[in-house]
Amino acid sequence: MTTIPGLEVQAATAQRCRLLFADQLNLARGKYIPMSEARKGHARMCVGTFAVTYDKQLVAAPGGGMLDGLPDMEVRFDPAALRPSWEADTQVALGELWFKGEPFALCGRTALKNAIAAWRARGLEPMVGVEMEAYVYQRGPDGAWVPYDTPGAFVYGTGPFTDPAGLVDEIWDMARACGIPIESINAEFDAPQFELTLRFADAMKAADDAFLFRQMAREILYKRGYLLSFLPKPFADKSGSGLHFNLSFNAADGTNVFADDVATGVLSDVMKGAIAGLLQHHEALAAILAPTTNSYTRLQPASLSGYWANWGIDHRSVTVRVSAETGPAARIEHRLADCAASPYFALAALLRAALLGLERGYDLPEPETNDGLETINTDRHTPHDLGAALDALEADTLLTETIGADLVANFVAIKREEVRQLSAKTAAEQIAYYLYYV
């Protein structure tokens, strides 16, 4: 593998801090500041970052400040918790947003913190593992982006036939140097597609790691002349890329409350409630978890993508898959999302929906035991486009209130404008719109 000299000791030599936060588009907003400024633990930025689309069109979105003079917000962070960076002489700070002396309602990281606190109030710690999928592009003879040439790639492939340029080695080494723990990397079903899985952690660390890993991997490959695309469906003839969240909950003694569910054949109240909540709010969750117009070309029947509102045990044709593993690795896997979603906003929404299921005692449907491809035990599914998904999200007032009504209202307004802008564009033009950002 390649080596990255100096990154392990850059805490003592870093000259600057890269302050980052995720906005409602999952863009890594931020700025570089000297280490002398980073010691203060805060910096100011404009709330207008929450009033723009990908192509920088201003929108009068609630909370975005467009009609209020575009005032400042504050990004606060812990100077003692800076993280190693993939850039030389740099450390990374992950910030939370404040506005007029209060936590900013549009901050996804704060929304996740609040969702975690709601589970902790029940004596449970949410644990999360994140699986990302992405395609790799390279430059063709004419300079256009074309699929990375991986002539011998196959699902679960590893090595030079899958990755002739050694891109996985670079990502792996840099993740290690940055303290981002990888569970596994392998080729996925399509070529040139890869699955990039991070280790289980508490929900906030899992979101932080996923946010930084995605940005790091894209940036280091781009400097090599490759484009790592997390777009859900960049190629019409390929299956598409998802973002799977593996969820479990630890009791106060550190034991996984799902540990014996599959082994005994009797699901715990927590597992039943969580699954029921995720299915009850399935249509509304789609807008947050699949937040681009391109997302809905992936979310189709018989696509193993989380289209149907169903669940099953060790069944990959459902949205909520109960893993066959037991003990500490027991978990449920939610398969609807794609990597255009902010991990903070997405996890906040998933945890809130799951908790609603537990607290309100939603009925749990029967598990899917059909093939899930041609025969399905439900007629409920994700909306067919982003506009309809936004309608479903707005209509689900219980979920939106628990996530954060202001955060959802801002997100919906930005996404409505995005839908309007892309409504007359071809599929290829829509992909071009998103390609450098997702």
C-alpha positions as CSV (number, residue, x, y, z in Angstrom):
1,M,0.0,0.0,0.0
2,T,1.0,3.6,-0.4
3,T,2.2,5.6,2.6
4,I,1.2,9.1,3.7
5,P,4.2,10.5,5.5
6,G,3.6,13.0,8.3
7,L,-0.2,12.7,8.6
8,E,0.0,10.7,11.9
9,V,1.9,13.5,13.6
10,Q,0.3,16.6,12.0
11,A,-1.5,17.5,15.2
12,A,1.8,19.0,16.4
13,T,2.7,20.7,13.1
14,A,-0.6,21.8,11.5
15,Q,-0.7,25.4,10.4
16,R,-4.4,25.7,9.6
17,C,-7.8,24.3,10.5
18,R,-10.4,23.3,8.0
19,L,-13.7,24.0,9.6
20,L,-16.6,22.0,8.1
21,F,-20.3,21.4,8.5
22,A,-22.9,19.6,6.4
23,D,-25.7,21.8,5.0
24,Q,-29.1,20.7,3.8
25,L,-27.6,19.5,0.5
26,N,-24.8,17.5,2.2
27,L,-22.2,19.9,0.9
28,A,-19.2,20.3,3.1
29,R,-19.4,24.0,3.8
30,G,-16.6,25.6,5.7
31,K,-13.5,27.7,5.6
32,Y,-9.7,27.5,6.4
33,I,-8.6,29.4,9.5
34,P,-5.2,29.7,11.2
35,M,-4.6,27.4,14.1
36,S,-4.5,30.6,16.3
37,E,-8.1,31.3,15.4
38,A,-9.1,27.6,15.7
39,R,-8.2,27.7,19.4
40,K,-11.1,30.1,19.9
41,G,-13.6,27.3,19.0
42,H,-15.9,29.4,16.8
43,A,-16.1,31.2,13.5
44,R,-18.8,33.2,11.7
45,M,-20.4,32.4,8.4
46,C,-23.5,33.6,6.5
47,V,-26.9,31.9,7.0
48,G,-27.3,32.3,3.3
49,T,-25.7,28.8,2.9
50,F,-29.2,27.6,3.7
51,A,-30.8,29.8,1.0
52,V,-29.1,28.4,-2.2
53,T,-29.5,25.4,-4.5
54,Y,-26.6,23.4,-5.9
55,D,-26.2,25.9,-8.8
56,K,-26.3,28.8,-6.3
57,Q,-29.8,30.1,-7.0
58,L,-31.0,32.1,-4.1
59,V,-34.3,30.8,-2.5
60,A,-36.4,32.5,0.1
61,A,-36.3,29.4,2.2
62,P,-37.5,29.6,5.8
63,G,-34.5,30.3,8.0
64,G,-32.1,31.0,5.1
65,G,-32.1,34.7,5.8
66,M,-32.5,35.8,2.1
67,L,-35.2,38.4,3.1
68,D,-33.5,39.3,6.3
69,G,-30.3,40.7,5.0
70,L,-28.4,37.4,5.0
71,P,-27.2,37.7,8.6
72,D,-24.4,35.8,10.3
73,M,-24.5,32.5,12.1
74,E,-21.8,31.0,14.3
75,V,-20.1,27.7,13.8
76,R,-19.0,26.3,17.2
77,F,-16.6,23.4,17.7
78,D,-14.3,21.9,20.4
79,P,-10.7,22.9,19.8
80,A,-9.6,19.9,21.8
81,A,-11.5,17.6,19.4
82,L,-9.8,18.5,16.1
83,R,-9.3,15.6,13.7
84,P,-6.5,14.6,11.3
85,S,-6.9,15.9,7.8
86,W,-6.1,14.4,4.4
87,E,-4.5,17.7,3.5
88,A,-0.9,18.6,4.6
89,D,-0.4,20.9,7.6
90,T,-4.1,20.9,8.3
91,Q,-6.5,19.6,10.9
92,V,-10.3,19.3,10.7
93,A,-13.0,20.7,13.0
94,L,-16.6,19.6,12.7
95,G,-18.9,22.4,13.8
96,E,-22.5,22.9,15.0
97,L,-24.4,26.0,14.1
98,W,-25.7,28.6,16.4
99,F,-27.9,31.7,15.6
100,K,-28.5,34.6,17.9
101,G,-27.1,32.8,20.8
102,E,-29.2,29.6,20.4
103,P,-28.6,26.3,18.6
104,F,-29.6,26.9,14.9
105,A,-32.7,25.1,14.0
106,L,-31.3,24.3,10.5
107,C,-28.3,22.4,11.8
108,G,-28.4,18.7,10.9
109,R,-25.8,17.8,13.4
110,T,-27.9,19.4,16.2
111,A,-31.0,17.5,14.9
112,L,-29.1,14.3,15.2
113,K,-27.8,15.2,18.7
114,N,-31.4,15.8,19.8
115,A,-32.6,12.5,18.2
116,I,-29.8,10.6,20.1
117,A,-30.8,12.3,23.3
118,A,-34.4,11.1,22.9
119,W,-33.2,7.5,22.7
120,R,-30.8,8.0,25.6
121,A,-33.8,9.2,27.7
122,R,-35.1,5.6,27.3
123,G,-31.7,4.2,28.5
124,L,-30.6,3.2,25.0
125,E,-27.6,4.3,22.9
126,P,-28.1,4.2,19.1
127,M,-25.3,2.5,17.3
128,V,-24.8,2.8,13.6
129,G,-22.8,1.2,10.8
130,V,-22.7,2.9,7.4
131,E,-22.3,1.2,4.0
132,M,-21.8,3.5,1.0
133,E,-21.7,2.7,-2.7
134,A,-20.1,4.7,-5.4
135,Y,-19.0,4.6,-9.1
136,V,-15.6,5.8,-10.3
137,Y,-15.1,7.9,-13.5
138,Q,-11.9,8.6,-15.4
139,R,-11.2,11.0,-18.2
140,G,-11.7,9.7,-21.7
141,P,-9.6,10.5,-24.8
142,D,-11.7,13.6,-25.5
143,G,-11.5,14.8,-21.8
144,A,-15.1,13.7,-21.0
145,W,-15.8,11.7,-17.9
146,V,-16.2,8.0,-18.7
147,P,-16.5,4.9,-16.5
148,Y,-13.2,3.8,-14.8
149,D,-11.8,0.9,-16.8
150,T,-12.0,-2.2,-14.6
151,P,-12.1,-5.0,-17.1
152,G,-12.1,-7.9,-14.6
153,A,-14.4,-6.4,-11.9
154,F,-17.1,-8.5,-10.3
155,V,-19.2,-8.3,-7.1
156,Y,-17.0,-8.8,-4.1
157,G,-14.0,-8.4,-6.3
158,T,-10.7,-7.2,-4.9
159,G,-7.2,-6.6,-6.4
160,P,-5.8,-5.2,-9.6
161,F,-8.5,-6.5,-12.0
162,T,-11.1,-4.7,-10.0
163,D,-9.0,-1.6,-9.3
164,P,-6.0,-1.4,-11.7
165,A,-5.0,2.1,-10.6
166,G,-4.9,1.1,-6.9
167,L,-7.5,3.7,-5.9
168,V,-8.8,1.6,-3.0
169,D,-5.3,1.5,-1.5
170,E,-5.1,5.3,-1.5
171,I,-8.6,5.6,0.1
172,W,-7.8,2.9,2.7
173,D,-4.4,4.4,3.7
174,M,-5.8,7.9,4.0
175,A,-8.8,6.8,6.0
176,R,-6.4,5.1,8.4
177,A,-4.3,8.2,8.7
178,C,-7.4,10.3,9.3
179,G,-8.7,8.0,12.0
180,I,-11.7,6.9,10.0
181,P,-12.2,3.2,10.7
182,I,-13.0,1.1,7.6
183,E,-14.8,-2.2,7.9
184,S,-14.4,-3.3,4.3
185,I,-14.0,-2.2,0.7
186,N,-14.8,-4.3,-2.3
187,A,-16.2,-4.1,-5.8
188,E,-20.0,-4.1,-6.0
189,F,-22.4,-5.6,-8.5
190,D,-21.7,-3.1,-11.3
191,A,-18.4,-2.1,-12.8
192,P,-16.8,0.3,-11.9
193,Q,-18.8,0.4,-8.6
194,F,-17.4,0.0,-5.1
195,E,-18.9,-0.7,-1.6
196,L,-17.2,1.3,1.1
197,T,-18.2,0.2,4.6
198,L,-17.3,1.9,7.9
199,R,-17.2,0.3,11.3
200,F,-20.0,0.5,13.8
201,A,-19.9,3.4,16.2
202,D,-22.2,5.5,18.3
203,A,-24.6,7.4,16.0
204,M,-22.8,10.8,16.1
205,K,-19.3,9.3,15.4
206,A,-20.8,7.2,12.6
207,A,-22.3,10.3,11.0
208,D,-19.1,12.3,11.5
209,D,-17.0,9.5,10.0
210,A,-19.3,9.1,7.0
211,F,-19.4,12.8,6.3
212,L,-15.6,13.1,6.4
213,F,-14.9,9.8,4.6
214,R,-17.1,10.8,1.6
215,Q,-15.4,14.2,1.3
216,M,-11.9,12.7,1.8
217,A,-12.3,9.9,-0.8
218,R,-13.8,12.3,-3.4
219,E,-11.0,14.8,-3.0
220,I,-8.0,12.5,-3.0
221,L,-9.3,10.7,-6.1
222,Y,-10.1,14.0,-7.9
223,K,-6.5,15.1,-7.4
224,R,-5.5,11.8,-9.1
225,G,-7.7,12.6,-12.1
226,Y,-10.7,10.4,-11.1
227,L,-14.2,11.3,-10.0
228,L,-15.8,9.3,-7.3
229,S,-19.5,9.7,-7.8
230,F,-22.0,8.8,-5.0
231,L,-24.9,9.7,-7.4
232,P,-27.7,7.1,-6.9
233,K,-28.1,6.4,-10.7
234,P,-25.4,8.0,-12.8
235,F,-25.7,5.2,-15.5
236,A,-29.0,4.2,-16.9
237,D,-27.9,0.7,-17.6
238,K,-26.5,0.0,-14.1
239,S,-28.3,-0.8,-10.9
240,G,-27.4,2.3,-8.9
241,S,-25.7,3.1,-5.6
242,G,-27.3,3.2,-2.2
243,L,-26.4,4.2,1.4
244,H,-27.4,1.6,4.0
245,F,-27.7,2.4,7.7
246,N,-27.2,-0.5,10.1
247,L,-29.0,0.3,13.4
248,S,-28.8,-1.3,16.8
249,F,-29.2,0.0,20.4
250,N,-27.1,-0.7,23.4
251,A,-28.4,-0.9,26.9
252,A,-26.7,0.9,29.8
253,D,-24.4,-2.1,30.4
254,G,-23.2,-2.0,26.8
255,T,-25.1,-5.0,25.6
256,N,-27.0,-5.0,22.2
257,V,-30.7,-5.2,22.9
258,F,-31.2,-7.0,19.6
259,A,-28.6,-9.6,20.5
260,D,-31.0,-12.6,20.9
261,D,-33.9,-11.5,18.6
262,V,-33.1,-13.7,15.6
263,A,-31.7,-16.6,17.7
264,T,-34.9,-16.9,19.8
265,G,-37.3,-16.1,17.0
266,V,-39.0,-13.5,19.3
267,L,-38.3,-9.9,18.4
268,S,-37.8,-7.5,21.2
269,D,-40.2,-4.6,21.7
270,V,-37.4,-2.2,20.7
271,M,-36.8,-4.0,17.4
272,K,-40.5,-4.4,16.6
273,G,-41.2,-0.8,17.4
274,A,-38.2,0.5,15.4
275,I,-39.2,-1.5,12.3
276,A,-42.8,-0.5,12.6
277,G,-41.9,3.2,12.8
278,L,-39.5,3.0,9.8
279,L,-42.3,1.5,7.8
280,Q,-45.1,3.7,9.0
281,H,-43.1,6.8,7.8
282,H,-41.6,5.2,4.7
283,E,-43.0,7.6,2.1
284,A,-42.0,10.7,4.1
285,L,-38.5,9.4,4.8
286,A,-37.9,9.0,1.1
287,A,-37.6,12.8,0.6
288,I,-34.8,13.1,3.2
289,L,-33.0,9.8,2.4
290,A,-33.3,10.1,-1.4
291,P,-33.1,13.8,-1.9
292,T,-32.3,14.3,-5.7
293,T,-34.4,13.9,-8.8
294,N,-31.9,11.2,-9.9
295,S,-32.7,9.2,-6.7
296,Y,-36.0,8.0,-8.1
297,T,-34.5,6.4,-11.1
298,R,-32.8,4.0,-8.6
299,L,-35.9,3.5,-6.4
300,Q,-37.9,1.1,-8.6
301,P,-39.6,-2.3,-8.1
302,A,-37.4,-5.3,-8.2
303,S,-34.3,-3.2,-7.7
304,L,-33.2,-4.2,-4.1
305,S,-33.2,-0.5,-3.3
306,G,-35.7,0.1,-0.5
307,Y,-38.6,0.9,-2.8
308,W,-41.2,-1.2,-0.9
309,A,-42.4,-0.5,2.6
310,N,-41.6,-4.0,3.9
311,W,-39.2,-5.9,6.1
312,G,-37.8,-9.3,6.4
313,I,-35.2,-11.5,8.1
314,D,-31.9,-11.8,6.1
315,H,-33.8,-10.7,3.0
316,R,-32.2,-8.1,0.7
317,S,-35.3,-7.4,-1.4
318,V,-36.9,-5.4,1.5
319,T,-36.3,-2.0,2.9
320,V,-35.7,-3.0,6.5
321,R,-33.6,-6.1,6.6
322,V,-33.0,-7.9,10.0
323,S,-29.6,-9.3,9.8
324,A,-29.1,-13.0,10.6
325,E,-26.2,-12.1,12.9
326,T,-26.7,-12.4,16.6
327,G,-24.9,-11.1,19.7
328,P,-23.0,-7.7,19.4
329,A,-23.4,-7.7,15.6
330,A,-27.3,-8.0,15.7
331,R,-28.9,-5.2,13.8
332,I,-31.5,-3.9,11.4
333,E,-30.4,-2.5,8.0
334,H,-32.3,0.3,6.3
335,R,-31.7,0.2,2.6
336,L,-33.6,3.1,1.1
337,A,-31.1,6.0,1.3
338,D,-28.4,7.2,-1.2
339,C,-25.3,9.3,-0.5
340,A,-26.8,12.5,-1.6
341,A,-28.4,12.5,1.8
342,S,-26.7,14.3,4.7
343,P,-25.8,11.5,7.2
344,Y,-26.8,13.8,10.1
345,F,-30.2,14.7,8.7
346,A,-30.8,11.1,7.5
347,L,-29.9,9.5,10.8
348,A,-31.9,12.0,12.7
349,A,-35.0,11.2,10.6
350,L,-34.4,7.4,10.9
351,L,-34.0,7.5,14.7
352,R,-37.0,9.7,15.1
353,A,-39.2,7.5,12.9
354,A,-38.0,4.4,14.8
355,L,-38.7,6.0,18.2
356,L,-42.2,7.0,17.1
357,G,-42.8,3.3,16.3
358,L,-41.7,2.3,19.8
359,E,-43.5,5.0,21.7
360,R,-46.8,4.9,19.8
361,G,-47.0,1.1,19.4
362,Y,-47.5,1.0,15.7
363,D,-48.5,-2.4,14.4
364,L,-45.7,-4.4,12.8
365,P,-46.8,-5.9,9.4
366,E,-45.9,-9.5,8.6
367,P,-42.4,-10.0,7.4
368,E,-41.8,-10.4,3.6
369,T,-41.4,-14.1,2.8
370,N,-42.0,-13.8,-0.9
371,D,-39.2,-13.2,-3.4
372,G,-39.6,-9.5,-3.0
373,L,-39.0,-9.0,-6.7
374,E,-42.0,-10.3,-8.6
375,T,-44.2,-11.1,-5.5
376,I,-44.4,-8.6,-2.7
377,N,-46.7,-8.6,0.4
378,T,-47.4,-4.8,0.4
379,D,-48.6,-2.2,-2.1
380,R,-46.9,0.7,-0.2
381,H,-43.7,2.1,-1.8
382,T,-41.6,5.2,-2.1
383,P,-43.1,8.1,-4.1
384,H,-42.2,8.0,-7.8
385,D,-40.3,11.3,-7.9
386,L,-38.8,13.9,-5.6
387,G,-41.7,16.3,-5.8
388,A,-44.1,13.6,-4.6
389,A,-41.7,12.6,-1.9
390,L,-41.6,16.2,-0.6
391,D,-45.4,16.2,-0.6
392,A,-45.3,13.1,1.6
393,L,-42.8,14.6,3.9
394,E,-44.9,17.8,4.4
395,A,-48.0,15.7,5.0
396,D,-46.3,13.6,7.7
397,T,-46.6,16.4,10.3
398,L,-45.8,14.0,13.2
399,L,-42.5,13.1,11.8
400,T,-41.6,16.6,10.7
401,E,-42.3,18.0,14.1
402,T,-40.2,15.4,15.8
403,I,-37.2,15.9,13.4
404,G,-37.6,19.7,13.5
405,A,-40.2,21.6,11.6
406,D,-37.9,24.5,10.7
407,L,-35.2,22.2,9.4
408,V,-37.7,20.3,7.3
409,A,-39.4,23.5,6.0
410,N,-36.0,24.9,4.8
411,F,-35.1,21.6,3.2
412,V,-38.4,21.3,1.4
413,A,-38.2,24.9,0.0
414,I,-34.7,24.4,-1.4
415,K,-35.7,21.0,-2.9
416,R,-38.9,22.4,-4.4
417,E,-36.7,24.9,-6.3
418,E,-34.4,22.2,-7.4
419,V,-37.3,20.2,-8.7
420,R,-38.5,23.2,-10.6
421,Q,-35.1,23.9,-12.2
422,L,-34.7,20.3,-13.3
423,S,-38.2,19.7,-14.5
424,A,-37.4,20.5,-18.1
425,K,-34.0,18.9,-18.2
426,T,-33.1,15.5,-19.7
427,A,-31.8,12.7,-17.5
428,A,-28.3,13.4,-18.8
429,E,-28.6,17.1,-17.9
430,Q,-29.8,16.2,-14.4
431,I,-26.8,14.0,-13.9
432,A,-24.5,16.8,-15.0
433,Y,-26.2,19.2,-12.6
434,Y,-25.4,16.9,-9.6
435,L,-22.2,15.2,-10.7
436,Y,-19.5,17.4,-9.0
437,Y,-21.5,17.7,-5.8
438,V,-22.7,14.2,-5.0
